[in-house]
Amino acid sequence: MTETQFLIKLAQTTKSYSWYLDGNKIRAKAKNGKDRGQIFDPITAVARFAGYGTYSINQRGRKAAGKANGTSTTLTSNLIDATEAKSNRGIDQVLRGRIRQTLNL
């Protein structure tokens, strides 16, 4: 899965999740299913939306969700950094802006 494919898939999740900013972190609360009310981030939300299962919001869970989504390890790492706002330089900030624009945050 490429970055563009990920963003398209992420845009489809807006009805299933209520997206918000928790400080600088991009988070979502599930609106439906048995995981209703649980907190997700963009990587784990896309994996759950696609039917690959529920993953925790930690490094291990996000990498497993990225692998289930079919994203490369580099893209998964960049998505993790962008979601957590680890840097305000380079690809992290560009990707963070695209995610926020996709989710209207």
N, CA, C and O atoms as a Tinker XYZ file with bonds, in Angstrom:
   420  protein
     1  N      0.850000   -1.169000    0.000000    73     2
     2  CA     0.000000    0.000000    0.000000    64     1     3
     3  C      0.898000    1.234000    0.000000    63     2     4     5
     4  O      1.818000    1.350000    0.809000    81     3
     5  N      0.617000    2.141000   -0.909000    73     3     6
     6  CA     1.392000    3.380000   -0.991000    64     5     7
     7  C      0.781000    4.438000   -0.074000    63     6     8     9
     8  O     -0.271000    4.228000    0.530000    81     7
     9  N      1.456000    5.561000    0.014000    73     7    10
    10  CA     0.967000    6.654000    0.853000    64     9    11
    11  C     -0.400000    7.151000    0.371000    63    10    12    13
    12  O     -1.293000    7.403000    1.180000    81    11
    13  N     -0.556000    7.290000   -0.941000    73    11    14
    14  CA    -1.825000    7.754000   -1.505000    64    13    15
    15  C     -2.949000    6.768000   -1.223000    63    14    16    17
    16  O     -4.056000    7.171000   -0.863000    81    15
    17  N     -2.673000    5.492000   -1.382000    73    15    18
    18  CA    -3.683000    4.465000   -1.092000    64    17    19
    19  C     -4.063000    4.490000    0.383000    63    18    20    21
    20  O     -5.231000    4.316000    0.731000    81    19
    21  N     -3.080000    4.705000    1.245000    73    19    22
    22  CA    -3.357000    4.782000    2.675000    64    21    23
    23  C     -4.270000    5.971000    2.985000    63    22    24    25
    24  O     -5.222000    5.838000    3.754000    81    23
    25  N     -3.983000    7.123000    2.392000    73    23    26
    26  CA    -4.788000    8.313000    2.645000    64    25    27
    27  C     -6.212000    8.154000    2.111000    63    26    28    29
    28  O     -7.160000    8.642000    2.725000    81    27
    29  N     -6.366000    7.480000    0.981000    73    27    30
    30  CA    -7.710000    7.218000    0.442000    64    29    31
    31  C     -8.481000    6.308000    1.388000    63    30    32    33
    32  O     -9.657000    6.545000    1.667000    81    31
    33  N     -7.819000    5.270000    1.879000    73    31    34
    34  CA    -8.449000    4.352000    2.831000    64    33    35
    35  C     -8.786000    5.074000    4.136000    63    34    36    37
    36  O     -9.830000    4.824000    4.738000    81    35
    37  N     -7.902000    5.965000    4.564000    73    35    38
    38  CA    -8.127000    6.730000    5.784000    64    37    39
    39  C     -9.340000    7.650000    5.636000    63    38    40    41
    40  O    -10.105000    7.826000    6.585000    81    39
    41  N     -9.517000    8.233000    4.460000    73    39    42
    42  CA   -10.658000    9.118000    4.218000    64    41    43
    43  C    -11.981000    8.369000    4.317000    63    42    44    45
    44  O    -13.007000    8.968000    4.640000    81    43
    45  N    -11.972000    7.076000    4.046000    73    43    46
    46  CA   -13.196000    6.269000    4.109000    64    45    47
    47  C    -13.603000    5.964000    5.544000    63    46    48    49
    48  O    -14.725000    5.511000    5.773000    81    47
    49  N    -12.727000    6.199000    6.515000    73    47    50
    50  CA   -13.008000    5.836000    7.902000    64    49    51
    51  C    -13.728000    6.922000    8.687000    63    50    52    53
    52  O    -13.993000    6.738000    9.876000    81    51
    53  N    -14.055000    8.052000    8.059000    73    51    54
    54  CA   -14.603000    9.182000    8.808000    64    53    55
    55  C    -15.978000    8.900000    9.405000    63    54    56    57
    56  O    -16.349000    9.541000   10.388000    81    55
    57  N    -16.736000    7.980000    8.859000    73    55    58
    58  CA   -18.046000    7.653000    9.427000    64    57    59
    59  C    -17.938000    6.644000   10.568000    63    58    60    61
    60  O    -18.826000    6.576000   11.418000    81    59
    61  N    -16.873000    5.871000   10.595000    73    59    62
    62  CA   -16.696000    4.846000   11.619000    64    61    63
    63  C    -15.972000    5.352000   12.867000    63    62    64    65
    64  O    -16.020000    4.714000   13.919000    81    63
    65  N    -15.311000    6.484000   12.750000    73    63    66
    66  CA   -14.517000    7.024000   13.856000    64    65    67
    67  C    -14.787000    8.508000   14.018000    63    66    68    69
    68  O    -15.080000    9.202000   13.045000    81    67
    69  N    -14.688000    8.991000   15.240000    73    67    70
    70  CA   -14.680000   10.441000   15.459000    64    69    71
    71  C    -13.226000   10.832000   15.696000    63    70    72    73
    72  O    -12.622000   10.432000   16.691000    81    71
    73  N    -12.676000   11.606000   14.785000    73    71    74
    74  CA   -11.261000   11.973000   14.808000    64    73    75
    75  C    -11.059000   13.253000   15.591000    63    74    76    77
    76  O    -11.884000   14.164000   15.529000    81    75
    77  N     -9.955000   13.321000   16.332000    73    75    78
    78  CA    -9.631000   14.499000   17.125000    64    77    79
    79  C     -8.133000   14.557000   17.381000    63    78    80    81
    80  O     -7.405000   13.595000   17.136000    81    79
    81  N     -7.689000   15.713000   17.883000    73    79    82
    82  CA    -6.296000   15.892000   18.271000    64    81    83
    83  C     -6.198000   15.800000   19.784000    63    82    84    85
    84  O     -6.895000   16.514000   20.505000    81    83
    85  N     -5.332000   14.924000   20.258000    73    83    86
    86  CA    -5.073000   14.776000   21.685000    64    85    87
    87  C     -3.707000   15.406000   21.947000    63    86    88    89
    88  O     -2.680000   14.728000   21.889000    81    87
    89  N     -3.704000   16.698000   22.232000    73    87    90
    90  CA    -2.436000   17.431000   22.277000    64    89    91
    91  C     -1.960000   17.594000   20.848000    63    90    92    93
    92  O     -2.595000   18.289000   20.055000    81    91
    93  N     -0.846000   16.959000   20.514000    73    91    94
    94  CA    -0.355000   16.955000   19.139000    64    93    95
    95  C     -0.604000   15.628000   18.441000    63    94    96    97
    96  O     -0.268000   15.485000   17.266000    81    95
    97  N     -1.178000   14.664000   19.126000    73    95    98
    98  CA    -1.357000   13.327000   18.578000    64    97    99
    99  C     -2.708000   13.203000   17.880000    63    98   100   101
   100  O     -3.719000   13.703000   18.373000    81    99
   101  N     -2.715000   12.534000   16.735000    73    99   102
   102  CA    -3.954000   12.308000   15.987000    64   101   103
   103  C     -4.570000   11.010000   16.492000    63   102   104   105
   104  O     -3.948000    9.950000   16.426000    81   103
   105  N     -5.797000   11.102000   16.997000    73   103   106
   106  CA    -6.477000    9.956000   17.588000    64   105   107
   107  C     -7.900000    9.847000   17.061000    63   106   108   109
   108  O     -8.447000   10.799000   16.504000    81   107
   109  N     -8.490000    8.668000   17.246000    73   107   110
   110  CA    -9.872000    8.421000   16.841000    64   109   111
   111  C    -10.559000    7.582000   17.896000    63   110   112   113
   112  O     -9.930000    6.759000   18.561000    81   111
   113  N    -11.849000    7.796000   18.042000    73   111   114
   114  CA   -12.662000    6.988000   18.930000    64   113   115
   115  C    -13.646000    6.227000   18.057000    63   114   116   117
   116  O    -14.357000    6.825000   17.249000    81   115
   117  N    -13.687000    4.908000   18.218000    73   115   118
   118  CA   -14.561000    4.068000   17.397000    64   117   119
   119  C    -16.021000    4.340000   17.723000    63   118   120   121
   120  O    -16.392000    4.485000   18.888000    81   119
   121  N    -16.851000    4.408000   16.678000    73   119   122
   122  CA   -18.278000    4.671000   16.853000    64   121   123
   123  C    -19.125000    3.415000   16.792000    63   122   124   125
   124  O    -20.300000    3.444000   17.157000    81   123
   125  N    -18.550000    2.314000   16.338000    73   123   126
   126  CA   -19.360000    1.120000   16.103000    64   125   127
   127  C    -18.612000   -0.157000   16.481000    63   126   128   129
   128  O    -17.414000   -0.123000   16.762000    81   127
   129  N    -19.314000   -1.261000   16.484000    73   127   130
   130  CA   -18.707000   -2.559000   16.724000    64   129   131
   131  C    -18.421000   -2.825000   18.189000    63   130   132   133
   132  O    -18.747000   -2.024000   19.065000    81   131
   133  N    -17.800000   -3.974000   18.430000    73   131   134
   134  CA   -17.501000   -4.354000   19.810000    64   133   135
   135  C    -16.391000   -3.506000   20.420000    63   134   136   137
   136  O    -16.218000   -3.500000   21.639000    81   135
   137  N    -15.638000   -2.793000   19.590000    73   135   138
   138  CA   -14.571000   -1.911000   20.070000    64   137   139
   139  C    -15.061000   -0.474000   20.231000    63   138   140   141
   140  O    -14.250000    0.446000   20.330000    81   139
   141  N    -16.349000   -0.275000   20.258000    73   139   142
   142  CA   -16.924000    1.065000   20.357000    64   141   143
   143  C    -16.385000    1.786000   21.598000    63   142   144   145
   144  O    -16.396000    1.247000   22.705000    81   143
   145  N    -15.917000    3.014000   21.383000    73   143   146
   146  CA   -15.388000    3.810000   22.477000    64   145   147
   147  C    -13.894000    3.667000   22.684000    63   146   148   149
   148  O    -13.304000    4.452000   23.426000    81   147
   149  N    -13.264000    2.688000   22.051000    73   147   150
   150  CA   -11.814000    2.527000   22.199000    64   149   151
   151  C    -11.083000    3.558000   21.348000    63   150   152   153
   152  O    -11.626000    4.082000   20.375000    81   151
   153  N     -9.855000    3.834000   21.730000    73   151   154
   154  CA    -9.032000    4.834000   21.059000    64   153   155
   155  C     -8.122000    4.151000   20.040000    63   154   156   157
   156  O     -7.534000    3.105000   20.314000    81   155
   157  N     -8.018000    4.764000   18.856000    73   155   158
   158  CA    -7.170000    4.264000   17.773000    64   157   159
   159  C     -6.366000    5.425000   17.195000    63   158   160   161
   160  O     -6.675000    6.590000   17.446000    81   159
   161  N     -5.338000    5.099000   16.423000    73   159   162
   162  CA    -4.622000    6.099000   15.651000    64   161   163
   163  C     -4.817000    5.750000   14.175000    63   162   164   165
   164  O     -5.396000    4.704000   13.883000    81   163
   165  N     -4.359000    6.579000   13.230000    73   163   166
   166  CA    -4.650000    6.314000   11.825000    64   165   167
   167  C     -4.239000    4.923000   11.320000    63   166   168   169
   168  O     -4.971000    4.318000   10.537000    81   167
   169  N     -3.100000    4.417000   11.748000    73   167   170
   170  CA    -2.633000    3.118000   11.251000    64   169   171
   171  C     -3.523000    1.989000   11.764000    63   170   172   173
   172  O     -3.956000    1.134000   10.992000    81   171
   173  N     -3.792000    1.992000   13.067000    73   171   174
   174  CA    -4.617000    0.925000   13.641000    64   173   175
   175  C     -6.073000    1.064000   13.214000    63   174   176   177
   176  O     -6.778000    0.061000   13.099000    81   175
   177  N     -6.540000    2.298000   12.976000    73   175   178
   178  CA    -7.919000    2.504000   12.535000    64   177   179
   179  C     -8.135000    1.954000   11.126000    63   178   180   181
   180  O     -9.164000    1.336000   10.852000    81   179
   181  N     -7.176000    2.175000   10.241000    73   179   182
   182  CA    -7.294000    1.651000    8.876000    64   181   183
   183  C     -7.274000    0.126000    8.894000    63   182   184   185
   184  O     -8.020000   -0.513000    8.152000    81   183
   185  N     -6.426000   -0.461000    9.736000    73   183   186
   186  CA    -6.366000   -1.926000    9.832000    64   185   187
   187  C     -7.694000   -2.483000   10.340000    63   186   188   189
   188  O     -8.186000   -3.478000    9.808000    81   187
   189  N     -8.275000   -1.863000   11.352000    73   187   190
   190  CA    -9.561000   -2.318000   11.889000    64   189   191
   191  C    -10.664000   -2.120000   10.857000    63   190   192   193
   192  O    -11.520000   -2.990000   10.699000    81   191
   193  N    -10.657000   -0.992000   10.155000    73   191   194
   194  CA   -11.664000   -0.690000    9.142000    64   193   195
   195  C    -11.605000   -1.687000    7.987000    63   194   196   197
   196  O    -12.637000   -2.065000    7.432000    81   195
   197  N    -10.392000   -2.110000    7.627000    73   195   198
   198  CA   -10.220000   -3.062000    6.528000    64   197   199
   199  C    -10.508000   -4.503000    6.945000    63   198   200   201
   200  O    -10.539000   -5.398000    6.101000    81   199
   201  N    -10.719000   -4.732000    8.246000    73   199   202
   202  CA   -11.055000   -6.068000    8.712000    64   201   203
   203  C     -9.869000   -6.921000    9.097000    63   202   204   205
   204  O     -9.988000   -8.146000    9.151000    81   203
   205  N     -8.720000   -6.306000    9.367000    73   203   206
   206  CA    -7.526000   -7.056000    9.736000    64   205   207
   207  C     -7.392000   -7.271000   11.236000    63   206   208   209
   208  O     -6.437000   -7.909000   11.679000    81   207
   209  N     -8.317000   -6.757000   12.019000    73   207   210
   210  CA    -8.265000   -6.953000   13.462000    64   209   211
   211  C     -7.975000   -5.666000   14.198000    63   210   212   213
   212  O     -7.756000   -4.615000   13.595000    81   211
   213  N     -7.977000   -5.772000   15.511000    73   211   214
   214  CA    -7.736000   -4.627000   16.378000    64   213   215
   215  C     -6.316000   -4.689000   16.924000    63   214   216   217
   216  O     -5.871000   -5.731000   17.404000    81   215
   217  N     -5.616000   -3.578000   16.847000    73   215   218
   218  CA    -4.232000   -3.493000   17.301000    64   217   219
   219  C     -4.108000   -2.397000   18.347000    63   218   220   221
   220  O     -4.838000   -1.407000   18.309000    81   219
   221  N     -3.184000   -2.577000   19.278000    73   219   222
   222  CA    -2.987000   -1.589000   20.339000    64   221   223
   223  C     -2.196000   -0.393000   19.819000    63   222   224   225
   224  O     -1.524000   -0.469000   18.791000    81   223
   225  N     -2.293000    0.711000   20.556000    73   223   226
   226  CA    -1.585000    1.926000   20.165000    64   225   227
   227  C     -0.234000    1.950000   20.872000    63   226   228   229
   228  O     -0.023000    2.719000   21.811000    81   227
   229  N      0.658000    1.114000   20.417000    73   227   230
   230  CA     2.057000    1.151000   20.844000    64   229   231
   231  C      2.898000    0.759000   19.641000    63   230   232   233
   232  O      2.360000    0.405000   18.592000    81   231
   233  N      4.195000    0.821000   19.786000    73   231   234
   234  CA     5.083000    0.581000   18.651000    64   233   235
   235  C      4.839000   -0.792000   18.025000    63   234   236   237
   236  O      4.775000   -0.923000   16.803000    81   235
   237  N      4.707000   -1.786000   18.853000    73   235   238
   238  CA     4.519000   -3.153000   18.364000    64   237   239
   239  C      3.179000   -3.312000   17.638000    63   238   240   241
   240  O      3.111000   -3.925000   16.572000    81   239
   241  N      2.122000   -2.757000   18.222000    73   239   242
   242  CA     0.800000   -2.848000   17.616000    64   241   243
   243  C      0.711000   -2.100000   16.296000    63   242   244   245
   244  O      0.087000   -2.573000   15.346000    81   243
   245  N      1.332000   -0.939000   16.241000    73   243   246
   246  CA     1.301000   -0.147000   15.009000    64   245   247
   247  C      2.073000   -0.829000   13.890000    63   246   248   249
   248  O      1.632000   -0.826000   12.740000    81   247
   249  N      3.215000   -1.410000   14.213000    73   247   250
   250  CA     3.994000   -2.101000   13.177000    64   249   251
   251  C      3.253000   -3.330000   12.667000    63   250   252   253
   252  O      3.294000   -3.630000   11.474000    81   251
   253  N      2.577000   -4.040000   13.561000    73   251   254
   254  CA     1.773000   -5.197000   13.140000    64   253   255
   255  C      0.604000   -4.744000   12.275000    63   254   256   257
   256  O      0.279000   -5.401000   11.287000    81   255
   257  N     -0.029000   -3.635000   12.630000    73   255   258
   258  CA    -1.131000   -3.097000   11.833000    64   257   259
   259  C     -0.638000   -2.649000   10.465000    63   258   260   261
   260  O     -1.317000   -2.863000    9.460000    81   259
   261  N      0.533000   -2.032000   10.418000    73   259   262
   262  CA     1.117000   -1.616000    9.146000    64   261   263
   263  C      1.418000   -2.804000    8.251000    63   262   264   265
   264  O      1.204000   -2.751000    7.039000    81   263
   265  N      1.911000   -3.868000    8.849000    73   263   266
   266  CA     2.187000   -5.078000    8.078000    64   265   267
   267  C      0.890000   -5.688000    7.556000    63   266   268   269
   268  O      0.839000   -6.159000    6.420000    81   267
   269  N     -0.157000   -5.684000    8.380000    73   267   270
   270  CA    -1.458000   -6.206000    7.959000    64   269   271
   271  C     -2.052000   -5.358000    6.833000    63   270   272   273
   272  O     -2.690000   -5.887000    5.922000    81   271
   273  N     -1.841000   -4.039000    6.899000    73   271   274
   274  CA    -2.334000   -3.144000    5.855000    64   273   275
   275  C     -1.581000   -3.309000    4.546000    63   274   276   277
   276  O     -2.103000   -2.981000    3.481000    81   275
   277  N     -0.361000   -3.815000    4.620000    73   275   278
   278  CA     0.448000   -3.970000    3.418000    64   277   279
   279  C      1.328000   -2.767000    3.137000    63   278   280   281
   280  O      1.819000   -2.612000    2.018000    81   279
   281  N      1.540000   -1.909000    4.130000    73   279   282
   282  CA     2.439000   -0.774000    3.943000    64   281   283
   283  C      3.877000   -1.218000    4.205000    63   282   284   285
   284  O      4.127000   -2.159000    4.958000    81   283
   285  N      4.807000   -0.524000    3.569000    73   283   286
   286  CA     6.213000   -0.848000    3.789000    64   285   287
   287  C      6.616000   -0.428000    5.198000    63   286   288   289
   288  O      5.931000    0.373000    5.833000    81   287
   289  N      7.722000   -0.970000    5.681000    73   287   290
   290  CA     8.183000   -0.639000    7.023000    64   289   291
   291  C      8.591000    0.831000    7.116000    63   290   292   293
   292  O      8.421000    1.457000    8.162000    81   291
   293  N      9.127000    1.383000    6.028000    73   291   294
   294  CA     9.515000    2.790000    6.014000    64   293   295
   295  C      8.287000    3.687000    6.111000    63   294   296   297
   296  O      8.278000    4.645000    6.884000    81   295
   297  N      7.248000    3.380000    5.328000    73   295   298
   298  CA     6.022000    4.167000    5.378000    64   297   299
   299  C      5.356000    4.032000    6.738000    63   298   300   301
   300  O      4.841000    5.014000    7.272000    81   299
   301  N      5.360000    2.841000    7.302000    73   299   302
   302  CA     4.780000    2.644000    8.628000    64   301   303
   303  C      5.518000    3.481000    9.665000    63   302   304   305
   304  O      4.889000    4.113000   10.514000    81   303
   305  N      6.831000    3.490000    9.603000    73   303   306
   306  CA     7.638000    4.290000   10.527000    64   305   307
   307  C      7.342000    5.774000   10.358000    63   306   308   309
   308  O      7.220000    6.497000   11.348000    81   307
   309  N      7.225000    6.237000    9.115000    73   307   310
   310  CA     6.907000    7.642000    8.859000    64   309   311
   311  C      5.504000    7.997000    9.349000    63   310   312   313
   312  O      5.282000    9.093000    9.864000    81   311
   313  N      4.564000    7.076000    9.189000    73   311   314
   314  CA     3.200000    7.306000    9.669000    64   313   315
   315  C      3.159000    7.394000   11.192000    63   314   316   317
   316  O      2.442000    8.224000   11.750000    81   315
   317  N      3.925000    6.546000   11.858000    73   315   318
   318  CA     3.990000    6.574000   13.326000    64   317   319
   319  C      4.539000    7.924000   13.784000    63   318   320   321
   320  O      3.975000    8.552000   14.680000    81   319
   321  N      5.631000    8.369000   13.176000    73   319   322
   322  CA     6.239000    9.648000   13.557000    64   321   323
   323  C      5.306000   10.819000   13.257000    63   322   324   325
   324  O      5.236000   11.770000   14.036000    81   323
   325  N      4.590000   10.756000   12.136000    73   323   326
   326  CA     3.663000   11.833000   11.775000    64   325   327
   327  C      2.474000   11.875000   12.725000    63   326   328   329
   328  O      2.010000   12.954000   13.094000    81   327
   329  N      1.981000   10.714000   13.120000    73   327   330
   330  CA     0.834000   10.641000   14.021000    64   329   331
   331  C      1.190000   11.163000   15.405000    63   330   332   333
   332  O      0.375000   11.817000   16.055000    81   331
   333  N      2.397000   10.877000   15.851000    73   331   334
   334  CA     2.841000   11.288000   17.179000    64   333   335
   335  C      3.453000   12.682000   17.202000    63   334   336   337
   336  O      3.781000   13.186000   18.276000    81   335
   337  N      3.616000   13.321000   16.041000    73   335   338
   338  CA     4.222000   14.653000   15.925000    64   337   339
   339  C      5.615000   14.681000   16.549000    63   338   340   341
   340  O      5.918000   15.559000   17.357000    81   339
   341  N      6.456000   13.728000   16.177000    73   339   342
   342  CA     7.802000   13.651000   16.742000    64   341   343
   343  C      8.730000   14.727000   16.198000    63   342   344   345
   344  O      9.675000   15.131000   16.877000    81   343
   345  N      8.472000   15.195000   14.982000    73   343   346
   346  CA     9.348000   16.187000   14.378000    64   345   347
   347  C      8.515000   17.176000   13.579000    63   346   348   349
   348  O      7.456000   16.828000   13.057000    81   347
   349  N      8.993000   18.403000   13.486000    73   347   350
   350  CA     8.302000   19.371000   12.649000    64   349   351
   351  C      9.105000   19.662000   11.386000    63   350   352   353
   352  O      9.003000   20.745000   10.810000    81   351
   353  N      9.887000   18.707000   10.971000    73   351   354
   354  CA    10.707000   18.838000    9.771000    64   353   355
   355  C     10.498000   17.632000    8.862000    63   354   356   357
   356  O     10.155000   16.544000    9.326000    81   355
   357  N     10.707000   17.831000    7.576000    73   355   358
   358  CA    10.771000   16.746000    6.615000    64   357   359
   359  C      9.473000   16.028000    6.351000    63   358   360   361
   360  O      8.391000   16.608000    6.443000    81   359
   361  N      9.591000   14.751000    6.021000    73   359   362
   362  CA     8.461000   13.941000    5.581000    64   361   363
   363  C      7.415000   13.781000    6.676000    63   362   364   365
   364  O      6.226000   13.661000    6.380000    81   363
   365  N      7.837000   13.777000    7.928000    73   363   366
   366  CA     6.875000   13.624000    9.032000    64   365   367
   367  C      5.844000   14.745000    9.013000    63   366   368   369
   368  O      4.644000   14.498000    9.132000    81   367
   369  N      6.317000   15.975000    8.863000    73   367   370
   370  CA     5.405000   17.113000    8.879000    64   369   371
   371  C      4.529000   17.155000    7.630000    63   370   372   373
   372  O      3.354000   17.515000    7.710000    81   371
   373  N      5.089000   16.791000    6.485000    73   371   374
   374  CA     4.307000   16.757000    5.242000    64   373   375
   375  C      3.212000   15.713000    5.352000    63   374   376   377
   376  O      2.059000   15.979000    5.011000    81   375
   377  N      3.560000   14.540000    5.820000    73   375   378
   378  CA     2.597000   13.453000    5.965000    64   377   379
   379  C      1.542000   13.794000    7.015000    63   378   380   381
   380  O      0.365000   13.478000    6.839000    81   379
   381  N      1.954000   14.431000    8.091000    73   379   382
   382  CA     1.017000   14.868000    9.132000    64   381   383
   383  C     -0.004000   15.856000    8.565000    63   382   384   385
   384  O     -1.194000   15.773000    8.871000    81   383
   385  N      0.466000   16.785000    7.744000    73   383   386
   386  CA    -0.436000   17.742000    7.108000    64   385   387
   387  C     -1.423000   17.069000    6.184000    63   386   388   389
   388  O     -2.592000   17.450000    6.144000    81   387
   389  N     -0.977000   16.085000    5.449000    73   387   390
   390  CA    -1.878000   15.351000    4.535000    64   389   391
   391  C     -2.927000   14.552000    5.311000    63   390   392   393
   392  O     -4.089000   14.481000    4.910000    81   391
   393  N     -2.502000   13.956000    6.422000    73   391   394
   394  CA    -3.455000   13.203000    7.257000    64   393   395
   395  C     -4.489000   14.156000    7.842000    63   394   396   397
   396  O     -5.683000   13.861000    7.814000    81   395
   397  N     -4.052000   15.284000    8.365000    73   395   398
   398  CA    -4.975000   16.259000    8.947000    64   397   399
   399  C     -5.927000   16.815000    7.901000    63   398   400   401
   400  O     -7.105000   17.032000    8.182000    81   399
   401  N     -5.422000   17.045000    6.698000    73   399   402
   402  CA    -6.276000   17.545000    5.625000    64   401   403
   403  C     -7.303000   16.498000    5.209000    63   402   404   405
   404  O     -8.457000   16.831000    4.939000    81   403
   405  N     -6.890000   15.248000    5.159000    73   403   406
   406  CA    -7.797000   14.162000    4.807000    64   405   407
   407  C     -8.911000   14.011000    5.838000    63   406   408   409
   408  O    -10.057000   13.742000    5.480000    81   407
   409  N     -8.577000   14.184000    7.114000    73   407   410
   410  CA    -9.545000   14.000000    8.194000    64   409   411
   411  C    -10.250000   15.294000    8.609000    63   410   412   413
   412  O    -11.076000   15.287000    9.522000    81   411
   413  N     -9.924000   16.402000    7.940000    73   411   414
   414  CA   -10.493000   17.717000    8.261000    64   413   415
   415  C    -10.250000   18.120000    9.711000    63   414   416   417
   416  O    -11.167000   18.581000   10.391000    81   415
   417  N     -9.029000   17.948000   10.180000    73   415   418
   418  CA    -8.677000   18.342000   11.560000    64   417   419
   419  C     -7.988000   19.691000   11.567000    63   418   420
   420  O     -7.617000   20.189000   12.630000    81   419
